[in-house]
Amino acid sequence: MNINLSKLLIALVLMCFFIGCSENEQPEPTMNITKVQWREDIQHYAENIKKGHLNLFHTLSESEFDREVENLLNTVDSLTSLQITAELIRITQRIGDGHTSVSRINFSAQYPLQVKIYDGKYIITQTDENNTLFLGGQLTHIDGMAINDVAKLVTPYTTNVENEWSWRHMVVKSILRSELLHSLKITEDKLSAMITFVDVDGETQTENITAINDNAYQNVSWLNAAKEKPLYLQKPEDADLDGLWFTQLPDKKTVYIRFDRYPSVFDMFFFSRSLASYIEEHKLSRMVFDLRYNGGGDFYVGILLSQPLVMLASIDWLNGVFVITGRQTFSAAMSNAAQYKQMLNARLVGEPTGADPVGFQELGRFTLPNSKRNVYHSKRIFRFQNENSEGIQPDIFIAPSWQHEKQGRDPVIEWLLAN
């Protein structure tokens, strides 16, 4: 049989084994429903999340949950649609696992900034073309309120958080949701705010900013405060997949695998074999899997990535395999980090993962009948350590640094190249 045809048949078999039915396209959520319809949605929410979750009351008691739902039903008439949605988000966050959440699509306009926490400071790393004066600045206040106080107030409405590390990644999204800030009385105006920041010259400034809707936010052409990373850390021109590629590092012995998103089983099958062939051809002895920016997917597909690699003779299986993790390493990416540590004898480098090693995963979903808002809930529990911890702790902790980042440097890669 032709070898390419053989590979194709194997891939098709794997696809049949791994891939379930694809989800139908979902209607976008709406806030434009009546109070009667909201009550129907809340009751539907309470009934179905109890049915769907594997163990809904692992942290929040059933009596507390029922009391929260009853209080919301009793106050619907005095709340706006955004406030009702915010309360559903808050109640769901109290359940206590990062995979159980209420969708925030079309929930609250957003300020066109991207912020990341470095050493406790809120740095504005990206802006749209209309707000470049903020670029690279340190955010200190919103409408006069200190940013740490803003973060505390929006934390109960911040989804997909399991520990301090995923909180650092997700809370910076909540502090920029304009209508949420207004409903919490942090800002006076629903769609604008006064932003106080320390600019790149060390001067404190206060400037007005206007929020944009979800569709506009998704289509922003972001401008970066940081310089570009070195060419060897950029996606090669011949890479076929957007969120998964590999390249050789300058030490001539390390292959760097950037793994941001999970492709199809079909694509992973051929990618993993292309990677194995490259390592074998160039007789490379070290592998680095970068999972810092991977928010999850199907960890079985991640296992498929490792399958053709385990038999490679050139790899230093005692000291030559590394996985880079960080606050954004969540769900299946956390699972694969743990699995690579066990299966490939990898050492973990970077920050702890945003997901905990013992906890609930595997998304179930139902849709509220009137607002069409999706509610997600955990269906399984996984244990990747004997004891739980605040994320999987790296063997070598290296914190991200804004001083390095803005210069286009990567302290984790620099450490790997030096060791």
C-alpha positions in Angstrom: 0.0 0.0 0.0 1.2 3.5 -0.8 2.6 5.0 2.5 0.7 8.3 2.1 -2.6 6.3 1.6 -1.7 4.2 4.7 -1.2 7.3 6.8 -4.5 8.8 5.5 -6.4 5.6 6.5 -4.8 5.6 10.0 -5.7 9.3 10.4 -9.3 8.6 9.4 -9.6 5.8 11.9 -8.2 8.1 14.6 -10.7 10.8 13.7 -13.6 8.3 14.0 -12.3 7.3 17.4 -11.6 10.8 18.9 -14.1 13.1 17.3 -17.7 13.4 18.5 -20.6 15.2 17.0 -19.8 18.9 16.3 -22.0 21.5 18.0 -24.6 23.3 16.0 -24.1 27.0 15.6 -25.6 28.9 18.5 -27.7 32.0 18.4 -26.0 35.1 20.0 -27.3 35.9 23.5 -29.7 38.8 23.9 -30.4 41.1 26.8 -33.7 42.3 25.3 -36.2 40.0 27.1 -38.9 40.7 29.6 -38.7 40.1 33.3 -41.1 37.2 33.0 -38.7 35.6 30.5 -35.8 36.3 32.8 -37.6 34.4 35.6 -38.1 31.5 33.2 -34.4 31.6 32.4 -33.3 31.6 36.0 -35.5 28.7 36.9 -34.2 26.8 33.8 -30.7 27.6 34.9 -31.2 26.3 38.5 -32.9 23.1 37.4 -30.4 22.2 34.6 -27.2 23.0 36.2 -28.2 20.7 39.1 -28.9 17.9 36.6 -25.8 18.4 34.4 -22.9 19.0 36.9 -21.1 15.9 38.1 -21.1 17.2 41.7 -22.5 20.7 41.9 -22.3 21.2 45.6 -18.6 20.3 46.1 -17.9 23.8 47.5 -21.2 25.7 47.7 -23.9 24.0 49.7 -27.3 23.3 48.1 -29.1 25.4 50.6 -26.8 28.4 49.8 -27.3 27.9 46.1 -31.1 27.7 46.4 -31.0 30.8 48.5 -29.0 32.7 45.9 -31.4 31.7 43.2 -34.4 32.6 45.2 -32.9 36.0 46.1 -32.3 36.7 42.4 -35.9 35.7 41.5 -37.2 38.1 44.1 -35.1 41.0 42.9 -35.6 40.6 39.1 -38.0 43.5 38.8 -35.4 46.0 40.3 -32.5 44.8 38.1 -31.4 45.5 34.6 -30.7 42.7 32.2 -27.0 43.2 32.6 -27.3 43.1 36.3 -29.4 39.8 36.2 -26.7 38.3 33.9 -24.0 39.5 36.3 -25.8 37.8 39.2 -26.0 34.6 37.3 -22.3 34.8 36.6 -21.6 35.5 40.3 -23.8 32.7 41.6 -22.1 30.3 39.1 -18.6 31.4 40.2 -19.5 30.6 43.8 -19.9 26.9 42.7 -16.2 26.9 42.7 -14.7 25.3 39.6 -13.3 27.0 36.6 -15.2 24.9 34.0 -18.6 25.9 35.4 -19.5 29.3 34.1 -22.1 31.5 32.3 -21.1 32.8 28.9 -20.0 36.4 28.7 -20.7 36.8 25.0 -22.5 40.1 24.5 -22.2 40.9 28.2 -21.0 44.4 28.8 -19.1 46.6 26.4 -15.3 46.7 26.8 -12.5 49.2 26.8 -10.1 48.6 23.9 -7.1 47.9 26.1 -5.2 44.7 26.9 -3.7 44.5 30.4 -1.4 42.0 32.0 -0.3 41.8 35.6 3.5 41.8 36.1 4.8 41.7 39.7 1.5 43.2 41.0 1.4 46.0 38.4 -1.3 46.3 35.8 0.5 47.0 32.5 -1.3 48.1 29.4 0.3 45.9 26.9 -1.9 46.5 23.9 -4.4 49.2 22.6 -6.4 50.0 19.5 -5.2 52.8 17.2 -7.4 55.4 19.0 -5.8 54.9 22.4 -2.1 54.7 21.8 -1.4 57.2 24.6 -2.1 54.4 27.1 0.3 52.0 25.4 3.0 50.6 27.8 1.6 52.5 30.8 0.8 51.2 34.3 -2.9 51.4 35.0 -3.5 52.8 38.5 -7.1 54.0 38.8 -10.4 53.9 37.0 -12.7 56.9 37.7 -10.5 57.6 40.7 -10.7 54.1 42.3 -7.4 52.3 42.8 -7.0 49.4 40.4 -6.5 46.9 43.2 -9.9 47.9 44.7 -11.5 47.7 41.2 -10.1 44.2 40.9 -11.5 43.1 44.3 -15.0 44.3 43.3 -15.1 42.6 39.9 -13.5 39.3 41.1 -16.9 37.7 41.9 -17.9 38.3 38.3 -14.8 36.9 36.8 -15.2 33.5 35.1 -12.8 30.5 34.5 -10.8 31.0 37.7 -9.4 28.1 39.7 -6.5 29.7 41.6 -4.4 32.8 42.0 -2.7 32.3 38.6 -5.9 32.0 36.5 -7.3 34.9 38.5 -4.3 37.0 37.3 -5.1 36.1 33.7 -8.9 36.6 33.9 -9.4 39.5 36.2 -7.8 41.9 33.8 -10.6 41.2 31.4 -13.2 42.0 34.0 -11.7 45.4 35.0 -12.2 46.6 31.4 -15.9 45.7 31.1 -17.5 49.1 31.1 -21.2 48.3 31.9 -20.1 45.9 34.6 -18.0 48.6 36.2 -21.0 51.0 36.0 -23.4 48.6 37.5 -21.0 48.1 40.4 -20.9 51.9 40.8 -17.2 52.0 40.0 -17.7 54.4 37.1 -20.2 57.2 36.7 -20.8 56.6 33.0 -21.9 53.3 31.4 -19.7 53.5 28.3 -16.8 55.8 29.3 -14.3 56.2 32.1 -11.4 58.2 33.3 -8.2 56.1 33.2 -5.3 57.1 35.4 -1.9 55.6 34.4 1.8 56.1 34.7 3.1 56.6 31.1 6.3 55.2 29.7 8.2 58.4 30.8 7.0 58.0 34.4 4.5 60.8 34.3 1.0 60.3 35.8 -1.9 61.1 33.4 -5.6 60.8 33.5 -7.5 60.4 30.2 -11.0 59.5 29.0 -11.7 56.3 27.2 -14.8 55.0 25.4 -16.0 51.4 25.4 -16.8 49.4 22.3 -19.1 46.4 21.7 -18.1 42.8 21.5 -18.0 42.7 17.7 -15.8 45.7 17.4 -13.6 44.4 20.2 -13.1 41.1 18.4 -12.0 42.9 15.2 -9.5 45.3 16.8 -6.1 45.4 15.2 -4.0 45.5 18.3 -0.9 47.6 18.7 1.8 46.2 21.0 3.9 48.0 23.6 6.5 45.3 23.5 9.1 44.8 20.7 8.7 41.7 18.6 10.3 38.5 19.9 13.5 37.2 18.1 12.9 35.6 14.8 13.5 32.1 16.2 10.4 32.6 18.5 8.2 33.7 15.7 5.9 31.4 13.7 7.8 30.0 10.6 6.3 31.1 7.2 5.8 27.5 6.1 3.8 26.5 9.3 0.4 25.3 8.3 -1.5 25.6 11.6 -2.2 28.9 13.4 -1.9 27.7 17.0 0.6 24.9 16.6 4.1 25.0 15.1 7.7 24.1 15.8 11.2 25.6 15.0 14.8 24.9 16.0 16.4 27.1 18.7 19.8 28.8 18.1 21.6 26.2 20.2 21.1 23.7 17.3 20.0 20.9 19.6 16.6 22.1 20.8 13.2 21.9 19.0 10.7 24.5 20.3 7.0 23.5 19.9 4.6 26.4 20.3 1.2 24.8 21.3 -1.4 27.5 21.7 -4.5 25.7 20.4 -5.7 22.2 19.8 -6.1 21.3 16.1 -8.2 18.5 14.7 -7.1 14.9 15.3 -6.3 14.7 11.6 -4.0 17.8 11.7 -2.4 16.6 14.9 -1.7 13.2 13.5 0.3 14.6 10.6 1.9 17.4 12.6 3.3 15.1 15.2 4.8 12.8 12.6 6.3 15.8 10.8 7.8 16.9 14.1 9.2 13.5 14.8 10.8 13.3 11.3 12.4 16.7 11.8 13.9 15.8 15.1 15.2 12.5 13.7 16.6 14.1 10.6 18.5 16.9 12.6 19.4 14.6 15.5 18.1 17.0 18.1 18.5 16.1 21.7 16.1 18.5 23.5 12.3 19.3 23.2 10.5 22.3 24.6 6.7 22.3 24.6 5.4 25.9 25.2 1.9 25.7 26.7 1.9 29.2 28.3 -0.9 30.5 26.0 -3.0 27.4 25.7 -6.4 27.7 27.3 -7.5 24.1 26.7 -9.2 21.8 24.3 -9.1 18.0 24.0 -6.2 16.5 26.0 -6.5 13.3 24.1 -5.3 15.2 21.0 -2.4 16.5 23.1 -1.5 12.9 24.0 -1.5 12.2 20.2 1.2 14.8 19.8 3.5 12.9 22.1 2.8 9.4 20.7 5.4 9.4 17.8 8.0 11.2 19.9 8.5 8.6 22.7 10.7 6.3 20.5 13.1 9.0 19.2 16.6 7.9 19.9 18.3 11.3 19.7 16.3 12.9 22.6 18.0 13.2 26.0 15.2 11.5 27.9 16.8 12.1 31.2 17.4 15.8 31.1 16.3 17.1 27.7 12.5 17.5 27.8 10.8 20.7 29.1 7.2 22.1 29.3 6.7 25.8 29.7 3.6 26.6 31.7 1.9 29.8 32.9 -1.2 31.4 34.3 -3.1 30.9 30.9 -2.3 27.1 30.9 -5.8 25.9 31.6 -8.0 22.8 31.3 -6.6 20.3 28.7 -3.3 22.2 28.5 -2.8 21.7 32.2 -3.7 18.1 31.8 -1.2 17.7 29.0 1.5 19.5 31.0 1.0 16.9 33.8 0.9 14.0 31.3 4.1 15.1 29.5 5.8 15.4 32.9 4.9 11.8 33.6 5.1 10.3 30.1 8.1 12.2 28.7 10.0 12.8 31.9 9.6 16.6 31.2 10.6 19.3 33.6 8.1 22.2 34.0 9.5 25.7 33.7 7.7 29.1 34.1 4.7 29.9 36.3 2.2 27.5 37.9 -0.8 26.5 35.7 -4.0 28.4 35.8 -5.9 25.2 36.3 -5.6 23.0 39.4 -4.3 19.4 39.0 -7.2 17.9 40.9 -10.5 19.2 39.8 -13.5 19.3 37.6 -13.3 19.4 33.8 -15.0 18.3 30.6 -17.6 20.8 29.6 -21.3 20.1 29.4 -23.6 22.9 28.1 -27.2 24.0 28.0 -28.7 27.2 26.7 -31.2 29.5 28.5 -34.4 29.5 26.5 -35.1 33.2 26.3 -31.7 35.1 26.6 -30.0 32.3 24.6 -27.0 32.5 26.9 -24.9 29.4 27.3 -24.2 27.9 30.7 -21.3 25.5 31.0 -20.8 22.9 33.7 -18.2 20.2 34.6 -19.0 16.6 33.8 -15.9 14.8 35.0 -13.2 15.0 37.7 -9.5 14.4 37.0 -6.6 13.8 39.3 -3.2 14.6 38.0 -1.5 14.8 41.4 -2.0 12.8 44.6 -2.6 16.1 46.4 -4.2 19.2 45.0 -2.3 22.5 44.7 -2.7 26.0 43.4 -1.9 25.0 39.9 0.7 22.5 38.9 3.9 23.9 40.4 6.8 24.2 38.0 10.1 22.5 38.7 11.9 25.8 37.8 9.8 28.9 38.6 10.5 31.9 36.3 8.1 34.8 36.5 7.2 36.9 33.5 8.9 40.3 33.5 7.6 43.4 31.8 11.2 44.8 31.6 12.1 41.7 29.5 8.8 41.6 27.6 8.9 45.1 26.4 12.4 44.5 25.0 11.2 41.5 23.1 13.0 39.1 25.4 11.7 35.8 26.9 13.3 35.0 30.3 12.1 31.3 30.1 13.7 30.7 26.7 16.9 32.5 27.8 17.1 30.2 30.8 16.6 27.1 28.6 19.3 28.2 26.2 21.7 28.8 29.0 21.0 25.5 30.6 
